[in-house]
Amino acid sequence: MDKSEILEKLRHILVSVLKHEKFEMRDDLSATDVDGWDSLTHMIIITEIEKMFNCRFKLKELNKLGNMGTLIELIQSKL
């Protein structure tokens, strides 16, 4: 699966969980850039990503996530 396909699926998850589209999908996007993306919605987003891509993340992997770019790299490593 290429990066654009992953981005589209991630966008769908974010819109579904956050209930808005007031963000631009880019590599340096982080939770602090998006209204409503707090610790609770973060865990919901991660759970939805695991379901969508049929993978599981380790806690140490999640702790290293800094932005959308590192999330995409992590997903690609799991596929």
Biopython code that builds the backbone (N, CA, C, O; Angstrom):
import numpy as np
from Bio.PDB.StructureBuilder import StructureBuilder

atoms = [
    (1, "MET", "N", (0.855, -1.172, 0.000)),
    (1, "MET", "CA", (0.000, 0.000, 0.000)),
    (1, "MET", "C", (0.903, 1.237, 0.000)),
    (1, "MET", "O", (1.842, 1.331, 0.790)),
    (2, "ASP", "N", (0.610, 2.171, -0.884)),
    (2, "ASP", "CA", (1.480, 3.347, -0.949)),
    (2, "ASP", "C", (1.016, 4.442, 0.012)),
    (2, "ASP", "O", (-0.051, 4.362, 0.620)),
    (3, "LYS", "N", (1.850, 5.451, 0.122)),
    (3, "LYS", "CA", (1.625, 6.525, 1.098)),
    (3, "LYS", "C", (0.296, 7.244, 0.874)),
    (3, "LYS", "O", (-0.391, 7.581, 1.838)),
    (4, "SER", "N", (-0.072, 7.480, -0.376)),
    (4, "SER", "CA", (-1.317, 8.207, -0.646)),
    (4, "SER", "C", (-2.538, 7.401, -0.198)),
    (4, "SER", "O", (-3.511, 7.977, 0.289)),
    (5, "GLU", "N", (-2.497, 6.087, -0.357)),
    (5, "GLU", "CA", (-3.599, 5.237, 0.106)),
    (5, "GLU", "C", (-3.694, 5.259, 1.628)),
    (5, "GLU", "O", (-4.788, 5.336, 2.188)),
    (6, "ILE", "N", (-2.563, 5.192, 2.279)),
    (6, "ILE", "CA", (-2.536, 5.245, 3.745)),
    (6, "ILE", "C", (-3.073, 6.590, 4.220)),
    (6, "ILE", "O", (-3.885, 6.643, 5.143)),
    (7, "LEU", "N", (-2.623, 7.677, 3.594)),
    (7, "LEU", "CA", (-3.090, 9.017, 3.970)),
    (7, "LEU", "C", (-4.597, 9.149, 3.848)),
    (7, "LEU", "O", (-5.243, 9.723, 4.725)),
    (8, "GLU", "N", (-5.163, 8.627, 2.773)),
    (8, "GLU", "CA", (-6.608, 8.713, 2.568)),
    (8, "GLU", "C", (-7.358, 7.956, 3.659)),
    (8, "GLU", "O", (-8.368, 8.437, 4.173)),
    (9, "LYS", "N", (-6.865, 6.776, 4.011)),
    (9, "LYS", "CA", (-7.505, 5.991, 5.076)),
    (9, "LYS", "C", (-7.368, 6.696, 6.425)),
    (9, "LYS", "O", (-8.309, 6.706, 7.220)),
    (10, "LEU", "N", (-6.199, 7.284, 6.684)),
    (10, "LEU", "CA", (-6.004, 8.019, 7.938)),
    (10, "LEU", "C", (-6.923, 9.234, 7.998)),
    (10, "LEU", "O", (-7.499, 9.525, 9.046)),
    (11, "ARG", "N", (-7.063, 9.943, 6.885)),
    (11, "ARG", "CA", (-7.951, 11.099, 6.842)),
    (11, "ARG", "C", (-9.377, 10.685, 7.191)),
    (11, "ARG", "O", (-10.057, 11.357, 7.966)),
    (12, "HIS", "N", (-9.821, 9.574, 6.612)),
    (12, "HIS", "CA", (-11.161, 9.067, 6.898)),
    (12, "HIS", "C", (-11.333, 8.791, 8.400)),
    (12, "HIS", "O", (-12.357, 9.143, 8.985)),
    (13, "ILE", "N", (-10.342, 8.171, 9.009)),
    (13, "ILE", "CA", (-10.395, 7.867, 10.446)),
    (13, "ILE", "C", (-10.453, 9.161, 11.257)),
    (13, "ILE", "O", (-11.278, 9.288, 12.161)),
    (14, "LEU", "N", (-9.586, 10.118, 10.939)),
    (14, "LEU", "CA", (-9.553, 11.375, 11.696)),
    (14, "LEU", "C", (-10.879, 12.115, 11.600)),
    (14, "LEU", "O", (-11.398, 12.588, 12.611)),
    (15, "VAL", "N", (-11.427, 12.220, 10.405)),
    (15, "VAL", "CA", (-12.710, 12.910, 10.228)),
    (15, "VAL", "C", (-13.801, 12.191, 11.004)),
    (15, "VAL", "O", (-14.638, 12.835, 11.638)),
    (16, "SER", "N", (-13.803, 10.874, 10.961)),
    (16, "SER", "CA", (-14.809, 10.085, 11.658)),
    (16, "SER", "C", (-14.738, 10.280, 13.177)),
    (16, "SER", "O", (-15.768, 10.438, 13.833)),
    (17, "VAL", "N", (-13.540, 10.268, 13.723)),
    (17, "VAL", "CA", (-13.375, 10.386, 15.175)),
    (17, "VAL", "C", (-13.540, 11.834, 15.647)),
    (17, "VAL", "O", (-14.208, 12.094, 16.648)),
    (18, "LEU", "N", (-12.927, 12.774, 14.918)),
    (18, "LEU", "CA", (-12.922, 14.167, 15.362)),
    (18, "LEU", "C", (-14.163, 14.943, 14.951)),
    (18, "LEU", "O", (-14.429, 16.016, 15.494)),
    (19, "LYS", "N", (-14.925, 14.417, 14.001)),
    (19, "LYS", "CA", (-16.175, 15.028, 13.536)),
    (19, "LYS", "C", (-15.969, 16.380, 12.854)),
    (19, "LYS", "O", (-16.861, 17.228, 12.883)),
    (20, "HIS", "N", (-14.802, 16.588, 12.241)),
    (20, "HIS", "CA", (-14.566, 17.779, 11.431)),
    (20, "HIS", "C", (-13.414, 17.529, 10.470)),
    (20, "HIS", "O", (-12.675, 16.552, 10.595)),
    (21, "GLU", "N", (-13.280, 18.440, 9.503)),
    (21, "GLU", "CA", (-12.225, 18.317, 8.496)),
    (21, "GLU", "C", (-11.319, 19.546, 8.500)),
    (21, "GLU", "O", (-10.761, 19.909, 7.464)),
    (22, "LYS", "N", (-11.174, 20.178, 9.639)),
    (22, "LYS", "CA", (-10.415, 21.420, 9.741)),
    (22, "LYS", "C", (-8.927, 21.161, 9.974)),
    (22, "LYS", "O", (-8.334, 21.664, 10.928)),
    (23, "PHE", "N", (-8.343, 20.371, 9.086)),
    (23, "PHE", "CA", (-6.911, 20.083, 9.154)),
    (23, "PHE", "C", (-6.443, 19.678, 7.771)),
    (23, "PHE", "O", (-7.235, 19.244, 6.935)),
    (24, "GLU", "N", (-5.150, 19.824, 7.540)),
    (24, "GLU", "CA", (-4.540, 19.437, 6.267)),
    (24, "GLU", "C", (-3.624, 18.253, 6.531)),
    (24, "GLU", "O", (-2.755, 18.311, 7.401)),
    (25, "MET", "N", (-3.821, 17.188, 5.782)),
    (25, "MET", "CA", (-2.983, 16.004, 5.946)),
    (25, "MET", "C", (-1.594, 16.300, 5.382)),
    (25, "MET", "O", (-1.434, 16.504, 4.179)),
    (26, "ARG", "N", (-0.603, 16.321, 6.251)),
    (26, "ARG", "CA", (0.785, 16.550, 5.841)),
    (26, "ARG", "C", (1.695, 15.819, 6.824)),
    (26, "ARG", "O", (1.276, 15.479, 7.930)),
    (27, "ASP", "N", (2.933, 15.581, 6.419)),
    (27, "ASP", "CA", (3.857, 14.800, 7.243)),
    (27, "ASP", "C", (4.099, 15.405, 8.621)),
    (27, "ASP", "O", (4.270, 14.669, 9.593)),
    (28, "ASP", "N", (4.116, 16.734, 8.720)),
    (28, "ASP", "CA", (4.418, 17.351, 10.012)),
    (28, "ASP", "C", (3.172, 17.640, 10.863)),
    (28, "ASP", "O", (3.275, 18.301, 11.896)),
    (29, "LEU", "N", (2.001, 17.154, 10.440)),
    (29, "LEU", "CA", (0.779, 17.325, 11.220)),
    (29, "LEU", "C", (0.901, 16.558, 12.530)),
    (29, "LEU", "O", (1.305, 15.395, 12.542)),
    (30, "SER", "N", (0.551, 17.211, 13.630)),
    (30, "SER", "CA", (0.560, 16.530, 14.931)),
    (30, "SER", "C", (-0.751, 16.826, 15.656)),
    (30, "SER", "O", (-1.525, 17.686, 15.233)),
    (31, "ALA", "N", (-0.986, 16.120, 16.729)),
    (31, "ALA", "CA", (-2.233, 16.258, 17.485)),
    (31, "ALA", "C", (-2.453, 17.696, 17.955)),
    (31, "ALA", "O", (-3.593, 18.156, 18.012)),
    (32, "THR", "N", (-1.393, 18.399, 18.286)),
    (32, "THR", "CA", (-1.540, 19.777, 18.771)),
    (32, "THR", "C", (-2.029, 20.730, 17.686)),
    (32, "THR", "O", (-2.483, 21.834, 17.989)),
    (33, "ASP", "N", (-1.939, 20.314, 16.426)),
    (33, "ASP", "CA", (-2.383, 21.147, 15.302)),
    (33, "ASP", "C", (-3.875, 21.013, 15.008)),
    (33, "ASP", "O", (-4.421, 21.782, 14.216)),
    (34, "VAL", "N", (-4.542, 20.038, 15.643)),
    (34, "VAL", "CA", (-5.913, 19.702, 15.266)),
    (34, "VAL", "C", (-6.852, 19.874, 16.462)),
    (34, "VAL", "O", (-6.641, 19.294, 17.527)),
    (35, "ASP", "N", (-7.897, 20.687, 16.260)),
    (35, "ASP", "CA", (-8.907, 20.886, 17.300)),
    (35, "ASP", "C", (-9.566, 19.564, 17.666)),
    (35, "ASP", "O", (-9.968, 18.799, 16.789)),
    (36, "GLY", "N", (-9.673, 19.299, 18.962)),
    (36, "GLY", "CA", (-10.359, 18.107, 19.443)),
    (36, "GLY", "C", (-9.500, 16.859, 19.537)),
    (36, "GLY", "O", (-9.971, 15.821, 20.000)),
    (37, "TRP", "N", (-8.238, 16.944, 19.102)),
    (37, "TRP", "CA", (-7.355, 15.774, 19.165)),
    (37, "TRP", "C", (-6.640, 15.812, 20.506)),
    (37, "TRP", "O", (-5.562, 16.392, 20.634)),
    (38, "ASP", "N", (-7.252, 15.188, 21.500)),
    (38, "ASP", "CA", (-6.690, 15.137, 22.845)),
    (38, "ASP", "C", (-6.289, 13.696, 23.166)),
    (38, "ASP", "O", (-6.290, 12.837, 22.284)),
    (39, "SER", "N", (-5.954, 13.441, 24.406)),
    (39, "SER", "CA", (-5.460, 12.108, 24.764)),
    (39, "SER", "C", (-6.514, 11.020, 24.563)),
    (39, "SER", "O", (-6.176, 9.906, 24.162)),
    (40, "LEU", "N", (-7.772, 11.322, 24.833)),
    (40, "LEU", "CA", (-8.831, 10.327, 24.649)),
    (40, "LEU", "C", (-9.058, 10.049, 23.163)),
    (40, "LEU", "O", (-9.104, 8.890, 22.752)),
    (41, "THR", "N", (-9.200, 11.093, 22.364)),
    (41, "THR", "CA", (-9.415, 10.871, 20.938)),
    (41, "THR", "C", (-8.181, 10.242, 20.294)),
    (41, "THR", "O", (-8.295, 9.520, 19.303)),
    (42, "HIS", "N", (-7.009, 10.514, 20.850)),
    (42, "HIS", "CA", (-5.787, 9.896, 20.330)),
    (42, "HIS", "C", (-5.869, 8.371, 20.449)),
    (42, "HIS", "O", (-5.539, 7.652, 19.506)),
    (43, "MET", "N", (-6.302, 7.895, 21.587)),
    (43, "MET", "CA", (-6.408, 6.447, 21.782)),
    (43, "MET", "C", (-7.478, 5.844, 20.871)),
    (43, "MET", "O", (-7.313, 4.731, 20.372)),
    (44, "ILE", "N", (-8.562, 6.569, 20.657)),
    (44, "ILE", "CA", (-9.607, 6.100, 19.743)),
    (44, "ILE", "C", (-9.057, 6.038, 18.317)),
    (44, "ILE", "O", (-9.299, 5.072, 17.593)),
    (45, "ILE", "N", (-8.316, 7.075, 17.921)),
    (45, "ILE", "CA", (-7.713, 7.111, 16.590)),
    (45, "ILE", "C", (-6.758, 5.932, 16.404)),
    (45, "ILE", "O", (-6.801, 5.256, 15.376)),
    (46, "ILE", "N", (-5.902, 5.685, 17.385)),
    (46, "ILE", "CA", (-4.949, 4.576, 17.293)),
    (46, "ILE", "C", (-5.690, 3.242, 17.176)),
    (46, "ILE", "O", (-5.302, 2.390, 16.377)),
    (47, "THR", "N", (-6.739, 3.056, 17.954)),
    (47, "THR", "CA", (-7.531, 1.823, 17.894)),
    (47, "THR", "C", (-8.152, 1.648, 16.510)),
    (47, "THR", "O", (-8.145, 0.548, 15.957)),
    (48, "GLU", "N", (-8.683, 2.723, 15.960)),
    (48, "GLU", "CA", (-9.287, 2.658, 14.626)),
    (48, "GLU", "C", (-8.237, 2.365, 13.552)),
    (48, "GLU", "O", (-8.511, 1.642, 12.594)),
    (49, "ILE", "N", (-7.046, 2.923, 13.713)),
    (49, "ILE", "CA", (-5.948, 2.643, 12.772)),
    (49, "ILE", "C", (-5.571, 1.165, 12.834)),
    (49, "ILE", "O", (-5.378, 0.525, 11.800)),
    (50, "GLU", "N", (-5.470, 0.632, 14.037)),
    (50, "GLU", "CA", (-5.139, -0.795, 14.186)),
    (50, "GLU", "C", (-6.189, -1.670, 13.509)),
    (50, "GLU", "O", (-5.849, -2.668, 12.874)),
    (51, "LYS", "N", (-7.463, -1.302, 13.643)),
    (51, "LYS", "CA", (-8.532, -2.059, 12.987)),
    (51, "LYS", "C", (-8.436, -1.935, 11.465)),
    (51, "LYS", "O", (-8.508, -2.935, 10.751)),
    (52, "MET", "N", (-8.274, -0.713, 10.978)),
    (52, "MET", "CA", (-8.257, -0.447, 9.540)),
    (52, "MET", "C", (-7.120, -1.185, 8.836)),
    (52, "MET", "O", (-7.301, -1.739, 7.752)),
    (53, "PHE", "N", (-5.937, -1.185, 9.475)),
    (53, "PHE", "CA", (-4.759, -1.771, 8.845)),
    (53, "PHE", "C", (-4.430, -3.169, 9.370)),
    (53, "PHE", "O", (-3.418, -3.765, 9.002)),
    (54, "ASN", "N", (-5.308, -3.681, 10.240)),
    (54, "ASN", "CA", (-5.145, -5.024, 10.792)),
    (54, "ASN", "C", (-3.735, -5.231, 11.359)),
    (54, "ASN", "O", (-3.011, -6.149, 10.973)),
    (55, "CYS", "N", (-3.383, -4.352, 12.276)),
    (55, "CYS", "CA", (-2.062, -4.441, 12.908)),
    (55, "CYS", "C", (-2.190, -4.033, 14.378)),
    (55, "CYS", "O", (-3.230, -3.535, 14.808)),
    (56, "ARG", "N", (-1.130, -4.250, 15.129)),
    (56, "ARG", "CA", (-1.078, -3.859, 16.546)),
    (56, "ARG", "C", (0.196, -3.067, 16.758)),
    (56, "ARG", "O", (1.255, -3.424, 16.242)),
    (57, "PHE", "N", (0.089, -1.991, 17.520)),
    (57, "PHE", "CA", (1.253, -1.176, 17.851)),
    (57, "PHE", "C", (1.707, -1.475, 19.269)),
    (57, "PHE", "O", (0.890, -1.696, 20.163)),
    (58, "LYS", "N", (3.005, -1.479, 19.461)),
    (58, "LYS", "CA", (3.570, -1.613, 20.802)),
    (58, "LYS", "C", (3.618, -0.225, 21.436)),
    (58, "LYS", "O", (3.696, 0.786, 20.738)),
    (59, "LEU", "N", (3.570, -0.191, 22.754)),
    (59, "LEU", "CA", (3.590, 1.081, 23.467)),
    (59, "LEU", "C", (4.835, 1.891, 23.127)),
    (59, "LEU", "O", (4.750, 3.107, 22.956)),
    (60, "LYS", "N", (5.977, 1.242, 23.028)),
    (60, "LYS", "CA", (7.206, 1.981, 22.724)),
    (60, "LYS", "C", (7.163, 2.571, 21.320)),
    (60, "LYS", "O", (7.757, 3.620, 21.074)),
    (61, "GLU", "N", (6.461, 1.906, 20.389)),
    (61, "GLU", "CA", (6.295, 2.467, 19.042)),
    (61, "GLU", "C", (5.422, 3.716, 19.096)),
    (61, "GLU", "O", (5.719, 4.724, 18.455)),
    (62, "LEU", "N", (4.350, 3.636, 19.864)),
    (62, "LEU", "CA", (3.437, 4.782, 19.982)),
    (62, "LEU", "C", (4.116, 5.974, 20.658)),
    (62, "LEU", "O", (3.849, 7.124, 20.311)),
    (63, "ASN", "N", (4.981, 5.696, 21.609)),
    (63, "ASN", "CA", (5.685, 6.773, 22.312)),
    (63, "ASN", "C", (6.655, 7.516, 21.403)),
    (63, "ASN", "O", (7.004, 8.664, 21.681)),
    (64, "LYS", "N", (7.094, 6.880, 20.323)),
    (64, "LYS", "CA", (8.031, 7.509, 19.393)),
    (64, "LYS", "C", (7.331, 8.344, 18.322)),
    (64, "LYS", "O", (7.985, 9.083, 17.586)),
    (65, "LEU", "N", (5.994, 8.231, 18.232)),
    (65, "LEU", "CA", (5.268, 8.981, 17.211)),
    (65, "LEU", "C", (5.344, 10.468, 17.505)),
    (65, "LEU", "O", (5.059, 10.908, 18.619)),
    (66, "GLY", "N", (5.727, 11.231, 16.503)),
    (66, "GLY", "CA", (5.809, 12.677, 16.678)),
    (66, "GLY", "C", (4.887, 13.441, 15.762)),
    (66, "GLY", "O", (4.477, 14.561, 16.067)),
    (67, "ASN", "N", (4.556, 12.819, 14.609)),
    (67, "ASN", "CA", (3.707, 13.495, 13.641)),
    (67, "ASN", "C", (3.149, 12.469, 12.652)),
    (67, "ASN", "O", (3.393, 11.268, 12.772)),
    (68, "MET", "N", (2.401, 12.971, 11.682)),
    (68, "MET", "CA", (1.766, 12.093, 10.707)),
    (68, "MET", "C", (2.803, 11.311, 9.901)),
    (68, "MET", "O", (2.573, 10.150, 9.563)),
    (69, "GLY", "N", (3.927, 11.927, 9.593)),
    (69, "GLY", "CA", (4.980, 11.248, 8.834)),
    (69, "GLY", "C", (5.496, 10.013, 9.544)),
    (69, "GLY", "O", (5.658, 8.963, 8.923)),
    (70, "THR", "N", (5.758, 10.127, 10.851)),
    (70, "THR", "CA", (6.250, 8.970, 11.593)),
    (70, "THR", "C", (5.160, 7.914, 11.759)),
    (70, "THR", "O", (5.458, 6.721, 11.821)),
    (71, "LEU", "N", (3.893, 8.343, 11.831)),
    (71, "LEU", "CA", (2.781, 7.392, 11.896)),
    (71, "LEU", "C", (2.681, 6.603, 10.596)),
    (71, "LEU", "O", (2.495, 5.387, 10.621)),
    (72, "ILE", "N", (2.802, 7.275, 9.481)),
    (72, "ILE", "CA", (2.739, 6.593, 8.178)),
    (72, "ILE", "C", (3.892, 5.593, 8.052)),
    (72, "ILE", "O", (3.691, 4.471, 7.585)),
    (73, "GLU", "N", (5.080, 5.988, 8.461)),
    (73, "GLU", "CA", (6.235, 5.074, 8.414)),
    (73, "GLU", "C", (5.979, 3.836, 9.283)),
    (73, "GLU", "O", (6.304, 2.716, 8.888)),
    (74, "LEU", "N", (5.398, 4.047, 10.458)),
    (74, "LEU", "CA", (5.100, 2.922, 11.346)),
    (74, "LEU", "C", (4.083, 1.993, 10.708)),
    (74, "LEU", "O", (4.248, 0.774, 10.748)),
    (75, "ILE", "N", (3.032, 2.552, 10.119)),
    (75, "ILE", "CA", (2.016, 1.724, 9.459)),
    (75, "ILE", "C", (2.653, 0.949, 8.311)),
    (75, "ILE", "O", (2.402, -0.247, 8.166)),
    (76, "GLN", "N", (3.474, 1.609, 7.493)),
    (76, "GLN", "CA", (4.122, 0.920, 6.379)),
    (76, "GLN", "C", (4.997, -0.229, 6.863)),
    (76, "GLN", "O", (5.091, -1.262, 6.199)),
    (77, "SER", "N", (5.633, -0.055, 8.010)),
    (77, "SER", "CA", (6.491, -1.128, 8.539)),
    (77, "SER", "C", (5.672, -2.334, 9.003)),
    (77, "SER", "O", (6.191, -3.447, 9.088)),
    (78, "LYS", "N", (4.395, -2.108, 9.299)),
    (78, "LYS", "CA", (3.519, -3.189, 9.768)),
    (78, "LYS", "C", (2.835, -3.927, 8.631)),
    (78, "LYS", "O", (2.340, -5.038, 8.822)),
    (79, "LEU", "N", (2.802, -3.323, 7.452)),
    (79, "LEU", "CA", (2.066, -3.935, 6.325)),
    (79, "LEU", "C", (2.929, -4.921, 5.565)),
    (79, "LEU", "O", (2.470, -5.522, 4.594)),
]
sb = StructureBuilder()
sb.init_structure("model")
sb.init_model(0)
sb.init_chain("A")
sb.init_seg("    ")
for serial, (resi, resn, name, xyz) in enumerate(atoms, 1):
    if name == "N":
        sb.init_residue(resn, " ", resi, " ")
    sb.init_atom(name, np.array(xyz, "f"), 0.0, 1.0, " ", f" {name:<3s}", serial, name[0])
structure = sb.get_structure()
